[in-house]
Amino acid sequence: MITDIYLLIGAVLLLVSVLASKLSIRYGIPSLLLFLGIGMAIGSDGLNLIYFDDHQLAQSLGIVALAYILFSGGLDTNWKRIRPVLNPALSLATLGVLISAATIGLFAVWLLNFSWIEGLLLGAIVSSTDAAAVFSVLKSNGMGFKYRLKELIELESGTNDPMAIFLTIGLISILGNDQADWLNFILLFITQMGFGILFGFLFGKLFTWTVNKIDLVYDGLYPVLMVGLISFVYAVTDLVNGSGFLAVYIVGVVMSSSGFVHQRSLTNFFDGIGWLMQIVMFLMLGLLVFPSQVIPVAGVSLLISLALIFVARPLSVFISLLFSQYSRRSKLMVSWIGLRGAVPIILATFPLVAGLDNADLIFSIVFFVVLTSVLIQGTSIPVVAKWLHVNLPFSKQTRYPIQFEPDVDTKSALKEIVVQNDFRIVGQKIVDLHLPENVLIVLINREGKFLVPKGSTIIQSEDKLLLLASKSELDHARKILKHTKLQE
């Protein structure tokens, strides 16, 4: 009976969270806020349905959840798209995190009478950004970004968590000792980043080869294999004092760029796993928070949050991107997008588990900072993007009624081309296009309806053509189809 009740409660919470995500998409409310709100509502300071105050368990579950969320993010990252923004993104993920941590640390020392190491610890905990809430807001408002800002934010958010985690762990170890050993602190940074990058790349290549060569009889075993492999990567990297989070993210990026069998289905599977982990993690963190403990520190927490939003984040962005080609408007947009999410709340449990002085105060402040960041920045991103003239219409991917799942040796691919008004092919029959022999238009999306084309089908403006083509002739086919009337 007890098991049935627990299963019922878990199922209801999961279903309510999934349905609540529709509100996020429809009204632009960050999903993080909704999930946290549900957890707080049913917690001890709310309806008192569930009492949860196990910080050690919350930390352990949060680490597991973050590992799979980061792998899912890496698997969904296109190396060709992020390569042009690699240097500025890594600068934001390292130097930017350090500047944010130092700025908030100094402010906390002045405002809260913290020791300077305690101040830096608070700054380190709130220094990493969260992209999941950002892109849910962008999608719900039907907008994107110019100047590769989306790619920049995507890569920064995937790589700045390890830096924040390293700073947090290092500062806690210093606070836990009578004497600060800065040499070990520097060595920890080198091993965390070095082993994280090395193991991530090597395991990414190894896993790609393994998945392509193992030839499992049942397709359903491939997701199971990958779940085990990701846990293996994090554990092995962490055992040698490397950054397991950085390693699993790089594994995802390497595998996505290398290509592997069942890539589309596995990417979709881990996208679902990522959502599940986010829901579980945010619900758990909502249960862990006692609003009655947060409200007394709301005043100082608000000041720290405003300092983070209007001083620390912009300062870190403008310094980190000092030698980049991004305009001032672009840097302001990146500054405003610095949403805080689940990672700071998870990191705030580390001082609690370590039993440090002021750990309860730090946790309450961090939770309030995350809430205000989501409320102030998350709900105003579309307005700020339009004001800065960096917004673009969100390009919604067409869901075709057919799928093509190539294996690693397949030389063909499905690609979509949108016909513009000035294309020469507008008004022409398909038979008259003289496409290469290995190129076939398999489907046309016309005003949301799918047509099976014939040789006599006439191409119209705004048609979306789904091409099946050999990779060697795809570029040639694109040139033919995208040839404009002005070039005749």
SULPEQUI-V194348 format. One record per backbone hydrogen bond with DSSP energy under -0.5 kcal/mol. CO is the residue of the C=O (numbers start at 0). NH is the residue of the N-H. If there is no record, write none. Layout:
((CO/NH) (CO/NH))
//
This chain:
((0/4) (1/5) (2/6) (3/7) (4/8) (5/9) (6/10) (7/11) (8/12) (9/13) (10/14) (11/15) (12/16) (13/17) (14/18) (15/19) (16/20) (17/21) (18/21) (18/22) (19/22) (19/23) (20/24) (21/25) (22/26) (22/28) (23/27) (27/29) (29/32) (29/33) (30/34) (31/35) (32/36) (33/37) (34/38) (35/39) (36/40) (37/41) (38/42) (39/42) (40/46) (41/48) (41/49) (42/45) (42/47) (49/51) (52/54) (53/57) (54/58) (55/59) (56/60) (57/61) (58/62) (59/63) (60/64) (61/65) (62/66) (63/67) (64/68) (65/69) (66/70) (67/71) (68/72) (69/73) (70/74) (71/75) (73/76) (76/78) (77/80) (77/81) (78/82) (81/84) (82/85) (84/88) (85/89) (86/90) (87/91) (88/92) (89/93) (90/94) (90/95) (91/96) (93/97) (94/98) (95/99) (96/100) (97/101) (98/102) (99/103) (100/104) (101/105) (102/106) (103/107) (104/108) (105/109) (106/110) (107/111) (107/113) (108/112) (114/118) (115/119) (116/120) (117/121) (118/122) (119/123) (120/124) (121/125) (123/126) (129/133) (130/134) (131/135) (132/136) (133/137) (134/138) (135/139) (136/140) (137/142) (138/141) (141/393) (143/391) (145/148) (147/151) (148/152) (149/153) (150/154) (151/155) (152/156) (153/157) (154/158) (155/158) (155/159) (158/162) (159/163) (160/164) (161/165) (162/166) (163/167) (164/168) (165/169) (166/170) (167/171) (168/172) (169/173) (170/174) (171/175) (173/176) (178/180) (179/181) (180/184) (181/185) (182/186) (183/187) (184/188) (185/189) (186/190) (187/191) (188/192) (189/193) (190/194) (190/195) (191/195) (191/242) (192/196) (193/197) (194/198) (195/199) (196/200) (197/201) (198/202) (199/203) (200/204) (201/205) (202/206) (203/207) (204/208) (205/209) (206/210) (207/211) (208/212) (209/213) (210/214) (217/220) (218/221) (218/222) (219/223) (220/224) (221/225) (222/226) (223/227) (224/228) (225/229) (226/230) (227/231) (228/232) (229/233) (230/234) (231/235) (232/236) (233/237) (234/238) (235/239) (236/241) (237/240) (241/243) (242/246) (243/247) (244/248) (245/249) (246/250) (247/251) (248/252) (249/253) (250/254) (251/255) (252/256) (253/257) (254/258) (259/262) (261/265) (262/266) (263/267) (264/268) (265/269) (266/270) (267/271) (268/272) (269/273) (270/274) (271/275) (272/276) (273/277) (274/278) (275/279) (276/280) (277/281) (278/282) (279/283) (280/284) (281/285) (282/286) (283/287) (284/288) (288/290) (289/292) (289/293) (290/294) (291/295) (293/296) (294/297) (296/300) (297/301) (298/302) (299/303) (300/304) (301/305) (302/306) (303/307) (304/308) (305/309) (306/310) (306/311) (307/312) (310/314) (311/315) (312/316) (313/317) (314/318) (315/319) (316/320) (318/321) (320/323) (326/330) (327/331) (328/332) (329/333) (330/334) (331/335) (332/336) (334/337) (336/338) (338/129) (340/344) (341/345) (342/346) (343/347) (344/348) (345/348) (346/349) (346/350) (347/351) (348/352) (349/353) (350/354) (350/355) (351/354) (355/358) (357/361) (358/362) (359/363) (360/364) (361/365) (362/366) (363/367) (364/368) (365/369) (366/370) (367/371) (368/372) (369/373) (370/374) (371/375) (372/376) (372/377) (373/378) (374/378) (376/379) (376/380) (379/383) (380/384) (381/385) (382/386) (383/387) (384/388) (384/389) (384/390) (385/388) (389/145) (391/143) (393/395) (397/399) (403/405) (406/409) (410/470) (412/468) (414/466) (416/418) (416/464) (418/461) (419/422) (421/484) (422/425) (424/427) (427/458) (428/431) (429/432) (435/438) (437/469) (439/441) (439/467) (442/465) (443/445) (443/450) (444/446) (444/463) (445/448) (448/445) (450/443) (450/452) (453/456) (454/430) (456/429) (458/426) (459/462) (462/418) (462/464) (463/444) (464/416) (464/466) (465/441) (465/442) (466/414) (466/468) (467/439) (468/412) (469/472) (469/473) (470/474) (472/476) (473/477) (474/478) (475/479) (476/480) (477/481) (478/482) (479/482) (482/423) (483/486) (484/487))
//
